[in-house]
Amino acid sequence: IAENVPESWYRTKLGILLELEEYRLAVDVAKTLIEVNPDRKEYWSQLSGIYMELDESRNAMATLQLAYRRGLLDRGSEFTQLAGLLQQMEAPRLAAEVMQDGLEQGFVEPTANNWEMTAGAWYQARELERSLEAYEQAGQLSDSGKIDFQRASIMTAGENWEGALSAATRALQKGDLSESQEGNAHLLVGMAQFNLGNLDQAEQAFIRASNYGTLRTAAREWLNHIEQTRQRLASR
């Protein structure tokens, strides 16, 4: 009946609908509030939360993303929530950009976990250099060698032997690795040393790797390869 409905009336109606768990009806009211006052972050957050209650993750993500683009997000939890939803929607590049932006602006706390999440998103987006940079940040903040082991694996795949050697060595020094990770770290050290021409150091690393049951065959193949390399060099 009212010609000019106050914003507060819509807020009251939204509150009543949420109390009654009438989420589908609440969507329209939340959208109206956003139209009335698009710069009020609370309304975007409420709409996103309503979509989550309705198990509509894509709509929840789109709502938060619009709020992000308007520059309304200012809490670390909002950045990580949006990044998580983007990853669920198989948009790792956008997730990485949101996390990186949040970290660089200081909204997201620069913890090992947050940097690792950023690194993982960049890796999924096939941005290996940016992924390694983020993993480096995460590794510096972590007492565990698991992040450095991940870095070593990525750099081995990219044939960055010096980087792989440094990361794998640091992973072993820090520890807190599973038995499989520890064995593979020795194997990565051996591969890096071999490709850097350090056969003696490579041999020592492969001998250590051979003590891990699942890696015994691979380590022995590398040891045979070292012996063949030495014979070939000696015959020149």
N, C-alpha and C positions, 0 to 999 in steps of 0.2 A: 504493500500500500504506500509506503514511504517513497517520496520522489528522490531524495538524496540519502541513501543508506549509509550511515557512519561505518567506518572501517571496524570499529569495536564490535558492532553487531555481528559482522561476519566472523570475527574472532570468537565471540561467544557461541555462535552456531557451530563452528568447527570444534570447539572444546566439547560441546554437548555430543556431537556425532562421534568423536573419538572416545568419549566416556561410554557411549552405547556400543562401541566397536562397529559402527556403521561406516566401514572404511570406504566402500564404493561411493556412497553419498558424500563422504568427506573430501574425496578427490576434487569434485567440482567446486566446493567451497574454498579449498586451498588454492586452486587455480584462480578463482576470483580474487582472493587476497593478493596473489602475485600480480595480477593485472592492476589492482588498486595501488599497490606499493611494491614495485619490482626490486627495489633496493634493500628491502628488509630480508636479511638472510634467514631469519626464523621461518618464514613462510616456505622457502625453498627446502629447508631441512625437514619441515613437517610434511611436505608433499612427498619428498623422497622416502621418509619413514613410513608414510601411508602405503606407498607402492611396495615397500618391503613387507609390510603386513599382508599385502595381497599376493605375495610371492611373484611380483612383477619386477624382477631384478633389472631388466633392461630399461624400464621406465624410471626406476630409482636412479640408475646410473646416468641416464640422459638428463634428469632433473638436477642432480649434483653437478654434472658437467656444465650445464648452462649457468649455474650459480658460480662455478669456478671461472668460467669465461667472463663473467661480469665482475670478477675480482672480489667476490663476497666471502670466499672461504678464508678463514684466518686462524684455524686450529689444526694442529697436526693430525688429530683423529679424523678430521674431515678429508684431508688429503689422502691419508692411508685408506680410508673407506672408499673413496672414489677410485683410487688406484686398484684396490682389490676388486671392485666391481668391473673395472675395465679389463682386468686380467680374466675374470670370469667370462666376459663377453669376447674373449680372444682378441683383445686390442692391446697387446703388450707394449707397443711403442708409445701409445697415449698414456698408459699406466706409468711407464718409465719417465715420460716428460713431466707428468704431474708430481711424482715423487721427487725428481731432480729439482723441480721448481720450488717445491715445498722446503726441501733441504737448503737450497741456496738462499731463499728468502728468510729462513730461520723459523718458519712455522712448524716444520717437522724436526723433531729432536734428532741430532746427528748420532744415533746409536748404531752399533754393529748390525742389529736386526734391520733397521730402516735402510741402511746402506746396502745390506745384502738383498733386501727386497727390490731395491732399485736396480742393483746389478743383475738380478735374475730376470727382471723385466726387459732390461736392455739386451740380455743374452737371448731371450725368447724372440726379441725383435731383430736378432742377428746383427746387432750393433756391438761387435766384439770389443772394439777399442773402448767404447764408453762403458761397456760391461766390466772390463778389466779395471778401468779407473775407479769404478764404484766398489768393486771387490777389494781393491787396494785400500780404499778408505775403510771398508768394513773390517779388513784384516788388521789394520793398525789399531782398531778399537776393540778387538776380540782377543781374549787369552787362549782361545781354542785354535788349533791348527786346521780345522775343517774348512774355513774360508780360504786359507792359503792353498790348501789341497785343491780346491775347486779352481782357483786361479792357475795353479800348475797344470791341471788337466786341460784347461782352455788353451793355455800357451803352448802346450805340447802339440795339440791338434793344429795350431797355427805355426808350428815349427819355430817358435821363439825359444830357442834352447837356453839362452842365458837367463831369460825371465823365468822359464820353467824350472831351471835348476835352483834359482834363488827362492822361488815360491815353495817348491817341494821341500827344500832344506829347512825353510822357516816353519813349514807345517810339521815336520818331524821334530824340530826343536821345541815347538809349543806343545805338541802332543794332543791329547783328548781326541784321538782318531779311533775309528773302529779298526778291528784287525784287518779287514779288507782294505780300508783307506791307508793304513800304515804300510802294508805290503806294497800296495800300488804306488805309494809315495817313493819307496825305495826303487821301484821299477822305473818311475819317472826320472828320478835322479840318475839312474844308470843310463837311460836313453839320452838324457841331456848331455851327460859327460861323454858318452860315445860320439854323439854328433858334434861335440866341441873338440873331439880328437884326444880326449883324456882317457885312454884305454884302461890304465891301472885303476883310476877312480871309478870308472864304469864297472869294471870287474868286481870291485869291492861292493858296490851298490847291488849288483845282480846276485852276488852271493848272499847278501842279506835278504833280498827279495825271495830267493829260493827256499828260505826257511818258512815261508807261508804256503801252506798246502796247495791252495788253488792257483798260485802263481808259479809253482815249481817248474812246470813244463815251459812256460814262457821265459822264465829266468834262465833256464838251462839252454834254451835256443839262443838267447842273447850271448851267453857265455861261449857257446860254440862259434857264434858269429865273431866274437872278439878274437878267439884263437885263430880262426881262418884269416881274419884281417891282419893279425901279427905275422902269420906265415907269408901272406902275400906281400907285406911290407919288407919282410926279411929277404925275400927272393929277388927284390929289385936290385 
